[in-house]
Amino acid sequence: MAESDESTIFGELRRLARTSGAVGGIAARIAGQRVFGIRADRAAHAEDLKAILGGLKGPLMKVAQFLSTVPDALPEEYAAELSELQANAPPMGWSFVRRRMAGELGIDWEKRFRSFGNQAAAAASLGQVHRAELPDGTAVACKLQYPDMPSVVEADLRQLRLAMAVYRRMDNAIQQEEIYKELSERLREELDYLREAAQMRLYGLMLVDEPDVRVPRPIAGYCTRRLLTMTWLEGRALQARLVENPSLEERNRIAHALFRAWYVPLYRYGVIHGDPHLGNYQVRPEGGVNLLDYGAIRVFAPHFIRGVIDLFEAVRDHDEAKALHAYEGWGFKDITREKLAVLNLWAEFLYEPLIEDRVRRIQETNDPQFGREVAERVHAGLQRTGGVRPPREFVLMDRSAIGLGGVFLRLGAELNWHRMFQDLIADFDTDALARRQADALAAAEVPPAV
């Protein structure tokens, strides 16, 4: 009954009202503290927010997950609570799971498994994961989508659009039309677990020669649009391992593996994993990492990747003309000299670790607010110069760079980022990338973008 009720327009309206009212109430209490000096219990508000977003299980939860990966993006109390969303979203009960599995694999679905855990082993943003065993003994993870997620996503997207419209009236630094289009399309793609299975196969192909990176394998005949069955990978959540204060050697190995997991696909195939929250990394018992969750994948035109390298070289060489060429190649419009200088502040922040040929941390300042201060300077500069409209391809690229940089910062890794980057781009050729990309997409049977 709850499933069909949630699919109605009345269910969506209730959802919007519940979200808007609860989040708005928290915002009002925080505003009261700032404006009127009323003391607020931020820990209690964070708990409220976690409960609200955990109940949503949609795009707003994914925003929370992303914010929780970026050091100092949120007050400590909020980050701590929101990070738990990655593992503690409210689960579906066993009787409900059985009905859902019957809807995906047929009434006799249980006979297709040697065993199937009746408790969720983990939570994903759009579904939950159960550990199971196939008749041949293969351990698998079954990710089952929460009920009626298409209407849930559409409701969240309508609210996100409303929030963006309100924000746009107050702030013109980032014109968000293309950002919204990109997020909408990628989130709708994430609903299709057959697409995710294909993207998982794609990553298995692209990372086959990376010994420190493991990718699960989807199981043919056990996947539908709402059920993704894949090989079970043994590992511990990265966040849990960091609490144990691993050695610098181990932290460096993890960071190197994550660097390769993200950037080998990007610079060799023009593909990026766009969901860099901590729940998508596991540390393997023998070392290395497991890379999880292949819903938010972005395929770039080869010339876009050429622009990434061009901008790096422009920052390295202080070449404004080349930087302008890179931005325009990406699709930025009306870049004045003033706007170029502001955009380059952000580019310099991102590329700076890649320029120096030495072992170093990803950020060497001891100021934990440094990244935020750079972002605020860029934001103020864009407001002053009339704002920019980022091209849609820029969204997941920037999100991944910031999210992954935040993980490297948490790891405290000390590596020669310059050498690692140069190893990837030394023989870069746009035509060769185009051929590799086309062959890999065809071999993995990845469908065209929405």
SEGULUM-386218 format. One record per atom (N, C-alpha, C, O): x, y, z. Coordinates in steps of 0.2 Angstrom, whole numbers, plus 5000, padded with zeros to 4 digits. Layout:
N
XYZ;...
//
This chain:
450
500449945000;500050005000;500450065000;500350114996;501050065004;501450125004;501750134998;501850194996;501950084994;502250094988;501850124983;502050174979;501250104982;500750134977;500550204979;500550254975;500450214986;500350284988;500850334987;500750394985;501450314987;502050354986;502150374979;502350434977;501850334974;501850354967;501350404965;501450424959;500850424969;500350464967;500650534968;501150554971;500250584964;500450654965;500450684972;500750724974;499950654976;499850674983;500450644987;500650684992;500650584985;501250564989;501850614988;502250624992;501950634981;502450684980;502350754983;502850774986;501750774984;501650834987;501750834994;502050874997;501650774997;501750765005;502550765006;502750795010;502850735001;503550725001;503850795001;504350815005;503650834996;503950904996;503750945002;504250985004;503150945004;502950975010;503450955016;503651005020;503550895017;503950865023;504650895022;504950915027;504950885016;505650905015;505650985016;506051005020;505251025013;505351095013;505251115020;505551165023;504751095024;504551115030;505051095035;505251145039;505351035035;505851015040;506551055039;506851075044;506751055033;507351085031;507351155032;507751195035;506751185031;506651255032;506651275039;506851325041;506351225043;506351245051;507051245053;507251285058;507451195051;508151195053;508551255051;508851295055;508451275045;508751345042;508451405046;508951445048;507851405048;507651455052;507951465059;508151515061;508051405062;508351405069;509051425068;509351465072;509451405063;510151425062;510151505060;510551535063;509651525056;509651595055;509551635062;509851685063;509151605066;508951645072;509651645076;509751695080;510051595076;510651605080;511151655077;511451695081;511151665070;511551705067;511351785068;511751825069;510651785067;510451855066;510251885073;510351945075;509951845077;509651865083;510051845090;509951865095;510651805088;511051785094;510751725098;510951715104;510151695095;509851635099;510351575098;510451555093;510451545104;510951485104;510551425101;509951415103;510851395096;510551335093;510951275094;511551275095;510551215095;510951155096;511051125089;510651085086;511651135086;511851115079;511851045079;511651015074;512051005084;512050935084;511350905083;511250855079;510850935087;510150915086;509950925079;509550885076;510050985076;509851005070;510150955064;509850935060;510750935065;511150895061;510750825061;510650795056;510550805067;510250735068;509550745064;509350695061;509250795065;508550805061;508750805054;508350765050;509250835051;509350835044;509550775042;509350755036;509950735045;510050665043;509450625043;509450585038;509050625047;508450585047;507950605041;507650565038;507950675040;507550695034;507850665027;507450635023;508450675027;508750665020;508850585020;508750555014;508950555025;508950475025;508350445023;508350395019;507750485025;507150455023;506950475016;506550435012;507350525013;507150545006;507450495001;507150464996;508050475002;508450424998;508550444991;508550404987;508550504990;508550534983;509150584982;509650574985;509050624977;509650674975;509850714981;510450724982;509450734985;509650774991;510050734996;510550764999;509950674996;510450635000;511150634997;511650635000;511150624990;511750624987;512150694988;512750694988;511750744988;512150814989;512450804996;513050834997;512050785001;512350775008;512950735008;513450745011;512950675005;513550635004;514150665002;514650665004;514050704996;514550744993;514850794998;515450794999;514450835001;514650885006;515050855012;515550885014;514850795014;515250765019;515950735018;516350725022;516050735011;516750715009;517250765009;517850755009;517050835009;517450885008;517650915014;517150945018;518250915016;518450945023;518251015024;518351055020;517851025030;517651095032;517151125027;517051185028;516851085023;516251115019;515651125023;515251175022;515651095029;515051095033;515351105041;515951075042;514951135045;515151125052;515251055054;514951005051;515651045059;515850975061;515250925063;515250875061;514750955066;514250925068;513850895062;513550835062;513750935057;513350925051;513750865047;513450815045;514350875046;514750835042;514750765045;514650715042;514750755052;514750695055;514150655055;514150595053;513550695055;512950665055;512750645047;512550585046;512950685043;512750675036;513150615033;512950585029;513850615035;514250555033;513950485034;514050445031;513550485040;513250415041;512650395036;512550345036;512450445032;511950425027;512250375022;511850335019;512950375022;513250335017;513150255019;513150215015;512950245025;512950175027;512250165031;512150105032;511950215033;511350205038;510650235036;510250255040;510550235029;509850255027;509350205029;509550145030;508750225031;508250175034;508150115029;508050135023;508150055031;508149995026;507449975025;506949995029;507349945019;506649905018;506649845022;507149815023;506049825025;506049765029;506049705024;505949705018;506149645027;506249585024;505649565019;505749545014;505049565022;504449545018;504349595012;504149565007;504549655013;504549705007;505049685002;504949684996;505649665004;506149645000;505949584996;506149584990;505649534999;505449474996;504949494990;505049464985;504549534991;504049554986;504349594980;504249584975;504849634982;505249674977;505649624973;505649634967;505949574976;506349534972;505949484968;506149474962;505349464970;504949424966;504749464960;504649444954;504649534961;504449574955;505049584950;504849594944;505649574952;506249584948;506449514944;506549514938;506449454948;506749394946;506149344945;506349284943;505549354947;505049304947;504849274954;505249284958;504249244954;504049214960;504449164964;504449164970;504849124960;505349074963;506049104963;506549064963;506149164964;506749194964;507249164969;507849164968;507049144975;507449124980;507849054978;508349044981;507449024974;507848954971;508448974967;508848924966;508549034965;509049054961;509649064965;510249084962;509649064971;510149084976;510249024981;509748994983;510949014982;511048964988;510848994994;510548954999;510949054995;510749095001;510649164999;510949194995;510249205004;510149275002;510049305009;509549285013;510449355011;510349385018;509749425018;509549465014;509349415024;508749445025;508849515028;508349555028;509449535030;509649605032;510049635027;510449605024;509849705026;510349745022;511049745024;511149755030;511549735020;512249735022;512449805021;512949825024;512149845017;512349915016;511849955013;511349925010;511850015013;511350065010;511750105004;512250125005;511350104999;511550154993;511050214993;510550204996;511250264989;510750324989;510150304986;509650334988;510050264981;509450244978;509250174980;508650154977;509550134984;509350064985;509750044991;510150074994;509649974992;510049944998;510349874995;510049854990;510849854999;511249804996;511149745001;511249745007;511049684998;511049615002;511549574999;511649564993;511849545004;512349495002;512049425001;511549405005;512249384996;511949324994;512449284991;513049294990;512249214989;512749164986;512349134981;511749114981;512649134975;512449094969;512449014970;512848994974;512148984966;512148904967;512848874966;512948824969;513248914962;513948884962;514448914967;515048894967;514148944972;514548964978;514849034977;515149064982;514749074972;514949144971;514649184975;514049194975;515049224979;514749274984;514549334980;514949364976;513949364980;513749424977;513349474981;513149454987;513349534978;512949584982;512349604977;512449614971;511849604980;511149624976;510949694978;510749704984;511049734974;510749804975;510049814973;509949814967;509549824977;508849824975;508649894976;508749924982;508349924971;508149994971;507550004976;507149964976;507550064980;506950074984;506350084979;506450104973;505750084982;505150084978;505050154975;505150204978;504750154969;504550204965;505050264965;504850324966;505750244964;506250294964;506150344958;506350404959;505850334952;505850384947;505450444949;505650494948;504850434953;504450484955;504750524961;504750584961;505150484965;505550514970;506050564967;506150624970;506450544962;506950584959;506650644956;506850704957;506050634953;505750694949;505550744955;505550804953;505250724960;505050764966;505650804968;505650864969;506150764969;506750804972;507050854967;507250904969;507050834961;507250874955;506850944955;507150994954;506250934956;505750994956;505951044962;505951104961;506151014967;506251054973;506951084972;507051134974;507451044969;508051074968;508051134963;508351184964;507651124958;507551174953;507251244957;507451294955;506751234961;506551284965;507051324969;507051384969;507451274972;507951304977;508451344973;508651394975;508651314967;509151354962;508851414960;509251464959;508151424958;507851484956;507851534961;508051594960;507751514968;507751564973;508451584974;508551644975;508951544974;509651564975;509951604969;510251654971;509651594963;509851634957;509651704958;510051754956;509151724962;508951794963;509351824967;509451884967;509651784972;510151824977;510851824975;511251864977;511051784970;511751774968;511851754961;511551704959;512251794957;512251784950;512951754948;513151754942;513351734953;514051714952;514051654947;514451654942;513651604948;513651544944;512851534942;512451524945;512851544935;512151534932;512051464931;512451424927;511551434933;511551364935;511051324930;510951264931;510851354924;510451314920;510751254917;510451194917;511351254915;511651194912;511851144918;511851084917;512051174924;512151124929;511551084931;511551024932;510951114931;510351084933;510151024927;510050974929;510251044921;510150994916;510650934916;510450874916;511250944918;511750894919;511550844925;511550784924;511450874930;511250834936;510650794935;510550744937;510150834932;509450794930;509650734926;509350684927;509950744921;510050684916;510450624919;510350574919;511050644923;511450594926;511050564932;511050504933;510650594936;510250564941;509650514938;509550464941;509350534932;508950494929;509250434926;508950374926;509850434924;510250384922;510350334927;510350274926;510550354933;510650314939;510050274941;510250214944;509450284939;508950244940;508950174937;508650124939;509350174931;509350114927;509950074929;510450084927;509750014932;510349974935;510649934929;511149904930;510249924923;510549894918;511149934915;511649914912;510950004915;511550044912;512050044917;512650044915;511950044924;512550044929;512949974928;513549974928;512549924926;512949854925;513449864919;513949844919;513149894914;513649914908;514249954910;514749944907;514050004914;514650054916;515150014920;515650034920;514849974924;515349924928;515749884924;516349884925;515449854919;515849824914;516449864911;516949844910;516249924909;516649974906;517249984910;517849984908;517149994917;517650014922;518149944923;518749954924;517849894922;518249824923;518749824917;519249804918;518449844911;518949844905;519449904906;520049884904;519249964908;519750014908;520250004913;520850034913;520149974919;520549964924;520849894925;521149874930;520849854920;521049784920;521749774922;521949724925;522149824920;522849824921;523149864928;523749874929;522649884932;522749914938;522749864944;522249854946;523349844946;523349784951;523049804958;522849764962;523049874959;522849894966;522049924966;521849944971;521749914960;521049934960;520649874958;520749834953;520049854962;519649804960;518949834958;518649884961;518649804953;517949824951;517549764951;517749714949;516949774954;516449714954;516249694947;516249734942;516049634946;515749604940;515049594940;514849554944;514649624936;513949614936;513749544933;514149514929;513249514936;513049444935;512549434930;511949464931;512649414924;512149404919;511549364921;511649314924;510949384919;510349354921;510049364928;509549344929;510449404932;510249424938;510149504939;510149524944;510149534933;510149614933;509549634930;509349604924;509149684932;508649714929;508649794930;509149814933;508249824928;508249904928;508249924936;508449974937;507949874940;507949894947;508349844952;508249854958;508649804949;509049754953;509749744950;509849734944;510249754953;510949744951;511349694955;511449704961;511449644952;511849584956;512549584953;512649584947;513049584958;513749594956;514149554961;513949534966;514749534959;515249494963;515349534970;515449594969;515349504975;515449534982;516249544982;516649494981;516449604984;517149614985;517249624993;516949664996;517749594995;517949605002;518349665003;518849685000;518149705008;518449765010;518149805016;517549785018;518549855018;518249895024;518149965021;518549985017;517649995024;517550065022;518150105023;518450105028;518350145019;518950195019;518950235026;519450245029;518350265027;518250305033;518450265039;518750295044;518150205040;518350165046;519050145046;519350145052;519350135041;520150115041;520550175043;520950175047;520250235041;520650295043;520650315050;521150335053;520050295054;520050295061;520550265065;520750285070;520850205062;521350165065;522050195064;522550165066;522150255060;522750285059;523250235056;523750225059;523150215050;523650175046;524250215045;524250275045;524750175043;525450205042;525450245035;524950245031;525950295035;525950335029;526050295023;525750305017;526450235023;526450195017;525850165015;525650165009;525350145019;524750125017;524350175015;523950165010;524350235018;523950295016;524150315008;523750335004;524750315007;525050325001;524850274995;524650294990;524850214997;524650164992;523850174991;523650164985;523450184996;522750194995;522650254990;522250254985;523050314991;522950374987;523150364980;522850384976;523750324979;523950304973;523450264969;523350284963;523150214972;522650174969;522050214967;521750204962;521850264971;521250304970;521350354964;520950364960;521950374964;522150424958;522150384952;521850404947;522350324952;522350284945;521650264944;521450264938;521250244949;520550224948;520150284944;519750264940;520250344946;519950404943;520250424937;519850434932;520850434936;521150464931;521450424925;521550454920;521550364926;521650314920;521050324915;521150334909;520450304918;519850314914;519750384910;519550384905;519950434914;519850504911;520350514906;520050544900;520950504907;521450534902;521550474896;521850494891;521350414897;521450364892;520850354888;520850334883;520250364892;519650344888;519150404889;518550394885;519250454892;518750514892;518150494896;517650524895;518250454902;517650434906;517850454913;518450444915;517350484917;517450494924;516950464928;516350464927;517150444934;516650414939;516450484944;516950514947;515850504943;515650564946;515350564953;515050614955;515550514957;515250514963;515750494969;515850444971;516150554970;516750534975;516550544982;516950574986;516050514985;515950514992;516350444995;516450394992;516450455001;516850405005;516550335005;516950285005;515850325004;515550265004;515750224998;515550164998;516050254993;516150224987;516850194986;517050174981;517250194992;517950164992;517950114998;517750135003;518250064996;518450015002;519149995001;519449994996;519449985007;520149965007;520149885007;519849855012;520549855003;520549785002;521049755008;521449785010;520849695010;521249665015;522049655014;522449665018;522149645007;522849635005;523149695002;523749695000;522749755003;523049815001;522649834994;522349794991;522649894992;522349924987;521649944988;521449934994;521249954983;520549984985;520049944980;520149924975;519349944983;518849924979;518449994977;518350034981;518249994970;517950054968;517150034967;517049984963;516750064970;516050044970;515550094967;515750154966;514950074965;514450124963;514550154956;514950204956;514250134951;514450154944;513850184941;513750184935;513450214945;512850254942;512950314939;512750334934;513450354942;513550424940;514250424936;514750444938;514150404930;514750404925;514650454920;514050464917;515150494918;515150544913;515650524907;516250514908;515450524901;515850514895;515950584892;515450614890;516550604891;516750664888;516950654881;517250604879;516850714877;517150714870;517850724871;518150754875;518250694866;519050694867;519250764867;519750774871;518950814864;519250884864;519150914871;519550954873;518650884875;518550914882;519150894886;519450934890;519450834885;519950804889;520650844887;521050864891;520650854880;521250904878;521250964881;521750994883;520650994882;520551064886;520851054893;521151104895;520751004896;520950994903;521750994903;521951034908;522050964899;522750964898;523051034896;523551064899;522651064891;522851134889;522851184895;523251224896;522351174899;522251224905;522851214910;523151254913;522951144911;523551134916;524151164913;524551194917;524351154906;524951184903;524851264904;525451294905;524251294903;524251364904;524351394911;524751444911;524151354916;524251374923;525051364924;525351414927;525351314922;526051294923;526451354919;526951374922;526251374913;526651424910;526451494910;526751534907;525951504914;525651574915;525451604908;525651654906;525151564904;524951574897;524151594897;523751544897;523951654897;523251674897;522951654891;522351634891;523251664885;522951654879;522751574879;522251564876;523151534881;523051464881;522451444886;522051404884;522451474892;521951464896;521251484893;520751454894;521251544890;520651564887;520351514882;519751504881;520851494878;520651444873;520351374876;519951354873;520651354882;520451294885;519651314887;519251264886;519551364891;518851384893;518351384888;517851354888;518551414882;518151424877;518051354873;517451344871;518551314873;518451244870;517951204874;517651164871;517951214881;517451184885;516751204884;516251174886;516651274882;515951294881;515851354885;515251384885;516351384889;516251444893;516151504888;516451504883;515651544889;515551604885;515651674888;515751674894;515851724884;515951794886;516451794892;516351824897;517051764890;517551764896;517951834894;518351834890;517851874899;518251944898;518951924902;519051874905;519351974901;520051974904;519951964912;520351924915;519452004915;519352004922;519051934924;519351904929;518651904920;518351834922;518851784921;518951734925;519251794916;519851744915;520251744921;520451684924;520451804924;520851804930;520551764936;520851734940;519851774937;519551744942;519551674941;519651634946;519351644935;519351574934;519951544935;520051484937;520551574933;521151554934;521351544941;521851504943;521051584946;521251574953;521051504955;521351464959;520451474953;520251414954;520651354951;520851304954;520851374944;521251324941;521951314944;522151264945;522151374947;522851364950;522751324956;523251294958;522251334960;522151294966;522151224965;522451184968;521751204959;521651134958;522351104955;522451044956;522651134951;523251114947;523951114951;524351084949;523951164956;524551174959;524951114961;525551114961;524651064964;524951004966;525350964961;525750924962;525050974954;525250934949;525850974945;526150944941;526051034947;526551064944;527251054947;527751054943;527251044953;527951034957;528150964956;527850924958;528750954954;529050884953;529450864959;530050864960;529050854964;529250824971;528750794975;528150804973;528950754980;528450724984;528150774989;528550814992;527550774990;527150824994;526450804996;526250754993;526150845000;525450835001;525050864996;525250914993;524450844995;523950874990;523850954992;523750994988;523850974998;523851045001;524351055006;524351015011;524751095005;525351105010;525251155016;525551155021;524751195015;524551245020;524251215026;523851165025;524351235032;524051205038;523451235039;523051215044;523151285035;522551315036;521951275033;521951265027;521551245038;521051195035;520451235031;520151205027;520451305032;519951345028;520251365021;519951405018;520851345019;521151375013;520751365007;520651415003;520551305006;520151285000;519451325000;519251354995;519151335006;518551375006;518651445005;518251485001;519251475007;519451545006;519551554998;519351604996;519851504995;519951514988;519251514984;519151554980;518851474986;518151464983;517851534984;517451554980;517851564990;517551624992;517751684988;517451724985;518451684987;518751734982;518551724975;518351774972;518451664973;518251654966;517551674965;517351704960;517151654970;516451674970;516351744970;515951774966;516651784974;516551854975;516851884968;516551934966;517351864965;517551884959;517151874953;517051924949;516751814953;516251804948;515651854949;515351874944;515451864955;514951904956;515051974953;514652014950;515651994955;515952064953;515952074945;515852124943;516152024942;516252024935;515652004931;515651994925;515051984934;514451974930;514251894930;513751884927;514651854933;514551784933;514651744927;514851774922;514651684928;514751634922;514251584922;513951564927;514151554916;513751494915;514151434913;514351424907;514351394918;514751334917;514451284912;513851274913;514851264907;514551214903;514351144907;514651134912;513851114904;513651054908;514251004909;514250964915;514650994905;515250944905;515650964911;516050914914;515651024913;516151044919;515951024926;516351014930;515251004926;514950994933;515250934936;515550934942;515250874933;515550814937;516350814937;516650784941;516650844932;517350854932;517550894938;518050874942;517250954940;517450994945;517250954952;517650954957;516650924952;516450884958;516950834960;517150824965;517150794955;517650744956;518250764958;518550734963;518550814955;519150844957;519150864964;519650854968;518650904966;518550924973;518450864978;518850864983;518050824976;517850764981;518450724982;518650704988;518850704976;519450664977;520050704980;520350674984;520050764979;520550804983;520450804990;520950794994;519850804992;519650804999;519850735002;520050735008;519750684998;519950615001;520750615002;520950585007;521150634997;521850644997;522050685003;522550665007;521650735005;521850775011;521750745017;522150745022;521150705017;521050665023;521550605024;521750595030;521750585019;522250525019;522950555022;523350515024;523050615021;523750645022;524250615018;524850605020;524150595012;524550565007;525150605005;525050665004;525750585004;526350615002;526550584996;526950534996;526450604990;526650574984;526850634979;526750694980;527150604973;527350654968;526850654963;526750614958;526350694964;525750704960;525950724953;525550704948;526450764952;526650784946;526850724942;526650714936;527250684944;527450624940;526850574939;526850554933;526450564944;525850524942;525450554937;525150514932;525350624937;524950654931;525350644925;525050634919;525950664925;526350654918;526350584915;526350584909;526350534919;526350464917;525650454913;525650414908;525150494915;524550484911;524450524905;524150504900;524750584905;524650624899;525250634894;525250664889;525750594896;526450604892;526350584884;526550624880;525950534883;525750514876;525050534874;524850494869;524750584877;524050594875;523950614868;524350654865;523450584865;523250594858;522550594857;522250544859;522250644855;521550654855;521250594850;520750564852;521450584845;521250534840;521250464843;520850424843;521850444847;521950384850;521450374856;521150324856;521250424859;520750424865;520150414862;519750364864;519950444856;519250434853;519250354851;518650334852;519750324848;519650254846;519650214852;519150164852;520050224858;519950184864;519250194867;518950144869;519050254867;518350264870;517850224866;517450194869;517850234860;517250194856;517350124856;516850094857;517950094856;518050024857;517749994864;517449944864;517950034869;517750014876;517050024877;516749974880;516750074875;515950084876;515650024872;515150004875;515850014866;515549954862;515649884866;515149854866;516249874868;516349814871;515949804878;515649744879;515849854881;515449854888;514749864886;514349854891;514549874880;513749884878;513449944883;512949934885;513849994883;513550054887;513050094882;513250104877;512450104884;511950134880;512150214879;512450234884;511850244874;511950314874;511750354880;511250334883;512050414881;511750454886;511050474885;510850474880;510750494891;510050514891;509950574886;509350604886;
//
